Amino acid sequence: MKKPKRQPKRKAAAKQARRPRPSRESLKAKRTEKRQAYKALRERQQAQGLATPVVPSAANRKSLFKSTEEEKQAREDAAIEQMRVIKALLPTVLARLKKIHDFRNPKKVKHQLNAVFLYGILIFVYQMSSRRQANRKMTQPAFMDSLRIFFPELEDLPHHDTLNRVLAGIDDVNELEGALCDLLRKLMNKKKFRRYLIDGRYYPIAFDGTQKMVRKELLSPEWLERNVGKEEDVKTQYYVSVLEANLVFSNGMVIPLMSEFMDYAKGDTSKEKQDCEQRGLKRLANRLKQRFPRLPIMMLLDGLYSNGPVMEFCRRGKHWDFMIVLQNDSLPSVWEEFEGLKKLQPENQLRRKWGNRRQHFQWVSDIEYCYGPNGRKRLTVHVVVCVEEWEDLDENGETITKRSRHAWLSSKELTKKNVHERCNLGARHRWGIESGFLVEKHHGYQYEHCFSYDWDAMRGYHYLMRIGHALNVLAQFCTALFKKVREMGMGAFIEFVRETMAGLWLDVEEVRRRLSAHFQLYLQ
């Protein structure tokens, strides 16, 4: 039986129901109205004592340089000031790397071990995208001449295969991470981060896991595995997962600290369970405690870690402070206690303005949380909830009120004096580690690039990348470069310096004069 043809009346009705497309003039007028509405909104917020958030971005304009001499001066300033920071920090890093045993045959060694490691750090400082690009770009005569101005002892650069063999052959590749820890410990001892500590004491450290790379075939026994696809077409994937720990400060400075690689063999093989972030957190925390035994730490964790064993491990095992995200469907007994007790503690609340937002904090102290077999284990926690609202514009330019809700588990009792600092300046900046992942993956550091298939060499490249990233972050936030980097953007600034190093822009005498001057690192 043939299907009846559709009636033309339906087509005509659908045609009539279709909205007419706006004209060019109406679109232009709509954009103008929206700009005016945003301006009025900002003025209204300022009148109410609310600060409009400023999002720095690279300026969309033509070059400001009017002459070659002006451009030369700007390039010299950028390259020299960045290198002054790096030259001041590198000795601590290289002193630790110098202790690594050189397994190579001394009669066949052309480049000293520290020169090889220095080369490995610089390829990430200047954001080389691959081993081949580093070989091609950094060994060009002009680039080499510029490097020798800053490092006179660097007669030649090794081939990248040499670096790969060294990373694959050294006894303990974790010593590379130890060099970064030594550098940060020295800066902590000099109180360089004192202004950004929580409660004037705690270093906020965010922990989070991320995927480094994924392949269809197994490249090393340590890789994890998972099944993807539908039931009729299930495929096995092999991947590398890393748990990272970063210093995250309220001024936006995110500094890489330590990494813990998930290892298939470190899971519960008897129950066919792979390694996971919960296990990795304990290993990473143990290593962090070993490297910084007396450092007061505030752990910033996401909702994955809102459970009794983790909180007990942090508080009683390591004597660390913590702020853990509490999701709506996590710890129902704690939520039940919070809802019941908040009515009995009406004084535990605070209303304040932060940026362009109006916040209402409400907290309950001394909630007893039972966990473990038959609830035998008990832990006292403190819960704080922040409800905030702010005005914004919708797609039509109409003012709307947006709302959000955040909740945290705190190891320390909350008061009106510390709730802002612990929540807004501490816990809220846990997102800094997410932005750090974004930078390392997509803004030049090639986090997901497999520089080597050897497990130890791959980890070695990862640690060198983290050192290079840390050096760039410290250079970015030093007072001499902060304004310049903010105007250009960090990616554009590094490209600007890289082009300067690859061209004939640097004056040898000027570089030596400025490098010989006294230098003190001041952070913005």
N, C-alpha and C positions, 0 to 999 in steps of 0.2 A: 504493500500500500504506500503510495507516494505521500510525502509530507506536504501539508498545505503551505502555500507561500505566505510569507509575512505580508500583512496589509500595509500599504503605503501610508495609511493614516498614522500608524505608530511612528514611522520614520519622521513624518512631518511634525508630530507632537514632540518627539525627542529633539528635533531641530529647533523648535520654538522654545523648548525648556532650556537649551544651552545658553549660558550667559554670554553677552557680547564681550569681546576682547577690549580691554582698556586702550585708549589711544596713547600716543607718545606724550602729549601734553598732560594727560591725567596722571601718567606714571611719574612724570617730572614733578608735578604739583604734589603728589603723594610723598615723594622723597623729601621735598622741601618742608612739608608739614611735619614729617617725622624728625628731621633735623631740628626744627624749631621746638618740637615737643621735648626732645632730649635736652635741649638747652634750658627750657623752662623747668624740666625735672631737676637738672643739676642745680639751678638757682634756688629752687624750692628746698632741696636737700641741704644746701649750704646755709640757708636761712634757718633751718631747723637744727643746725649744729651737726649735720651728718657729712662725713667726708666722702667725696666721690672717688671711687677707686681708679687709680691711674695704671693703665696697662702699657708698659714700654714697648715700643715697636720701632723698627728701622724706618727712618724717614724716606718718603717717596719723593725724591727730589734729584735734581742734577748735581753733579760734583761741585763742591764748594771751593775747590782749589782753582785759583786764578792763574797760577804759573807752575812751571816744573819745580822751581825752588821751594814753593810752598808745599807742593805734594811731597817733595823729597824730605822736607823737615817733618811733616806729619808721619811719614813712613818710618823715618829714623826714630822718632819719639815712641811710636807704637812698638816697634821691634825691640828697642833698647829697654823700655820700661818693662815689657813682658819678660825679657831675658834677665833683667836685674832681679825680678822676683824668683825666677827659676834658678838662677845662679846662687841665690841666697839659700834656697831650699835643697838643692841637689846634693851638697856635701853630706848631709845627714843620710840621704837615701843611698848614695854610692858607698858610704862608709859601711853600711850594713851589707850591701851587695858584695863588697870586697871580701867579706868573710866566707863567701861561698867557695867551696873547693872546685878548682878547675881540673876536670877529668881529662882534658885533652893532652896530647903528646907535646911537651914543651918545645921539641925540636921542629914541630910543624905549625906552631901557633904564630899567626901573623898579627892578630888583634888581641889585645889584652881583654880579660873577661869584663872589666868595667866599661871598656869602650863598646863592647857588644851590647851590654845592658843599657848604656846611655843611648845608643842608636835605637834600641827597642822602645825606650821611653819617648824619644823625640818623634818617632813615626806617629805616635798618638797625640803628642802635643801639637804637631802640625797637621793632624787628621788625614793621614794617608789611608786610602780606602782599601788597599790590598798589599800583599807582599810585592807584587810586580810593580805597582805604582810607586812604592817606596824605593825599590831598586832603581827605577827609571828617573824619578823626580829628584830624589835627595842626593844622587851621585852626579848630577849635572855640575859642570865646573863653577857656574855662578853660585849655585846653592852651597857647594862645598867651600868656596871662598868666604861666603857669609858665615858659615858655621865655624870656620877656623878663626874668624875675628873674635867670636865669643868663646871658642874652645881651642886655643892655640895648640894644645896637646893632641888634638884630634887630627892626625896626619891624613887618615883615609877612613872611609866607612866600610864595614864588612858587607859581604853579600848577604842577602836576607836568609839564604839557606844556612849560613853559619849560625845566625840567631836561632833558627829552628832546631838545629842539631844541639846547640847549647841548652835550650829549654827542655829538650827531650832527654838530655843526658845528665843534668845536674842531680845531685843526691836528693835534695828536698826543694821542690819548686815553691813550697809555701814560704820560703825565705824572702821571696819577692814581695809577698804581702807583708811580711815582717818589716821590710824597709819602709813601707807606707805607714805602718803603725808607729815606727820610731819617729818618723817625721811629725805625725800628728801629736804624739806624746810630747815632743819638744815644744811645739806650739802651745799645747795646753799648759806645760810648765811655765812658759813665758806669759801665760794669761792673755793670749791673743783672742780667745773667745769669751772672755769674762762677761762682756756686755750682753751676750745672748743666752746665758744660762737661765734655767727655770728655777724660780725661788732663790736666785743668786747662787745656786749650787749645782744643780743637776744638768748633765749633758744630755740633750734630747737625741736619742738614737732610734731611728725607725727601722723595722725589720719587715721584709716582704720578699716573696718568691716570684720568679719570672722565668719564662722559657728562653733559653739561649739559642738553641737551634734544633731542627727536626730533619730527619732523613728517612728514606724508605728502607735502607739497608742498615744493618748494625755495623758501626765503624769501630766500636770499642766495647768490651764487656761491661764497662761502668754505665753505659747509657741506659735510661729507663725505656719502658715500652708501654704501648697502649693500643687498643683496638678502636678503629674508627669506621664509620660507614654503617649501612643498614644490615640487617641480619643476613640477607641473601648475598651481600657483597662486603663482608667484613675484611678490612685490611689492617695489618700491623704497622704501626709507626714507632720509630725509635727517636728519642729526644733527650736533650740535656736541660736540666732544670737547676737553677741556682737560687739560693737564699742569700739575699744581700742585706748588709747593715750599713746605713748611711747616717752621718751627722746631719740633722735638719734643723736649721736655726730660723728664728722668726723673721730675719731680714731677707729671707729667700736663699741664703747660702746653703747648698747641699753638697757635702763633701763625702766621697766614697771612703769607706772604712774597712770592712772585711767582707769576705764572700765564703759561702759554704756550698760546695757542689753536691747535688744529690747523686748517690752511688748505689747502683742496683744491689751490690753485695752487702750494703749496710742496712738493708731492709730485713724483715723477718722471713728469711728464705724457707724456714720450716713450715710456715703457714702461707707460703707463696705470696707474701706482701712485699711490695717494693719500698724503697726509701721514700720518705715524704717530708713535708715541711715541718711537721711536729717533731720528728726525730732530728731533722737538720737544725731546728732552733736550739735544741739542747746542746748539740755539738758546737754550734757557732757561739752560743752563750758561754760555754766552758772555755773555748779558745779566747774569747773576748775578755773573760775574767782573768785568764792566765796572762794575757798581754797587758791588761790594765787592771791590776788587782785592787787598787784603792780608788778607782775612778767612780765618783757618784753618777749613776746613770738613771735616766728616765726612759724606760722602754715604751715605744709607741707601736702598738700592734693593731691589726685589723680584726674583724669579727671572727676569723678562723681560729684565733687563739683565746677566745672567751670561754675558757673551761677551767675547772679546778686544778688539774695537774700543772698547767702552765703557770697559773697565778701562784701556786705554792712554790713552784720551781723558781720563779722570779723573786718572790718576797723572802722565803725562808732559805732557799738554796743559795741565792746570789746576793740577797739583801739589797735588791734594786727596787727603785720606784717604778711604777708603770701606769699607763693610761691605755685601756683597751676598748676598742669600739664594741658597744653592746647593741646587737641587732634585735629587731622586734621579736623574732622567733627563737632567740637564744635565752637560755637560763630562765624558763617560765617561773620558777619559784622565786627568783630574785625580782622579776618584774611584779609578781604578786605582792611581795613585801614592799616594794617601792610605792605601788599604787595605794596600798593601805596606810603606810606610815607617813606619806607626804602630807596627808591631811592633819596629822598630829604634830607636824613640825612646820607650821606656817612661816616661821622666821627664817627657814633655810631657802631663801630665794633672793634673787637679785635681778633688777632691770637696769640695763645699760645700753649705750650706743657704741657700736664698733664699726668703723668704716661707714658704709651707707646702710647699715642694718640696725634694727632694734632687736635686742636680745632679752629673753627672759630665761634665767637659769633657775632651776629648782633641783635640790639634791636631798638625799637621805643618807645618813651615816649609819655605820655599824649594822649592816645587814648580814645575817648569818647564812652562809651558803653551805649546804651539805652535798657531798658528792662521794664517789667511790662505792664499793660494795655495801649495799644496804644503808648508804648515806652515813657511813661511820666517820668519814673525814669531814672536818668543818673548817671554814675559812671566813673571816670577817672582811667584807668589801664595802665600798662606798659608791653610790650610783649618782650621777649627775646627768640631767637632761637639759638641753638648750633648745628652745623654740625661738626662731628668729623670723623676721619678716622684713621685706624691703620692696620699694616701688620700682617698677620697670615698665617698659612699653611693649605692647603686643604688636603683631604684624600690621595692624591698622593705625598704629600710633596712639592708641588709647592707653591711659595709665592703668596699670593693674598692680595688685599686691601679690607678691610671691612669698611663700612660706617654706621653711625647711625645719627638720627636727634632727638633732644629733644627741646620742647618748653614749656615755663612757663608764667603764668600771675603773675606779681609782684605788690605788693602794694606800693613799693618804687621805685623811679626813679633809673635807672641803669646807671652806669658810668664805665669807664675803671678801676677805682680803686676798685669797689665793685662787678663787675660781676662775677669774679672767686669765691669769697667767698660766694656770695649768691647762685650761681648755683652749683658749684662743691662741696663746703664744706657744703652747706645747702640743696638745693632742691634735688641734686642727691642722698643724703643719706636718702631720704624717703623710699628707699628699705630696710632700717634697720628694719622697723616694720614688713616687710614681712619675713625677716630672723628671727625675734623674734617669729613670729607665727610658723615657721618651727621648731625652738628649742623647744617651749612649746608643740607642738603637737607630735613631733617625737623623741625628744632627752631627754626624761626622766621626763618631768613635767606633762604628762598625761592631756593635755588641753582638749581633747575630751572624757575623761573618766567621766562618771556620778557617782561621789562619793556619791550622794544622789538624790533621786527623789523629795524631798521637795525643793520648789523653793528657799526659804531663805537659807537653808543649802547648796544647790548647789552653790549659789552665794558666800556664806561664804568660801567654799572650793576654789573657784576661786580666791578670794582675798588673802587667805593664800598662794595659789600657786604663786601669783604675788609677794608677800612679799618674799617668799623663793627664787624665781628667781632673784629678785633685789639684795638680799644679796649675792647670788652666783656670779652675774655679778660684783658687787663691789669688792668681793674677787678676782675674776679673773683678774681684771685690777689694783689691788694694786701692788706696785713695788716689794714686797717680793715674789709674786706668779706668776707674769706675764710670766716670762721666763719659769717656770716649766709647767704652763698650756699650753703655746704655744707649747712646746715640746710634751706633752702627748695628747693634745686635752681636751676640757672641760669635755666631757662625761667620758673619761678614767680617768681624774683626780678625778672626784667625785666618780667613782667606786673605785679608789685607796684609797681614804679617807674612804669610806664606809667599805671596807674590813679591813682597819686599825682599825676602831671603833669596828668591829665585832670580831677582834682577840686580842690577848694579846701582843700588840706591844708598848703600851704607858708606859712611866716611870712617875709615879705619881709626884715625886719631880721635875723632869725636866719640866713637864707641869706646875706645880704651879709656878716655878721660872720664866718661860718665860711669863706666863700670868700676873704675878705681875709687870713685867717691863713696863715702860712707852710706850704707843703705839700712833702713829700718822698716820692717813690714808693718804697715798700719792698715787695718781692714775697715771698710766702710760700715 
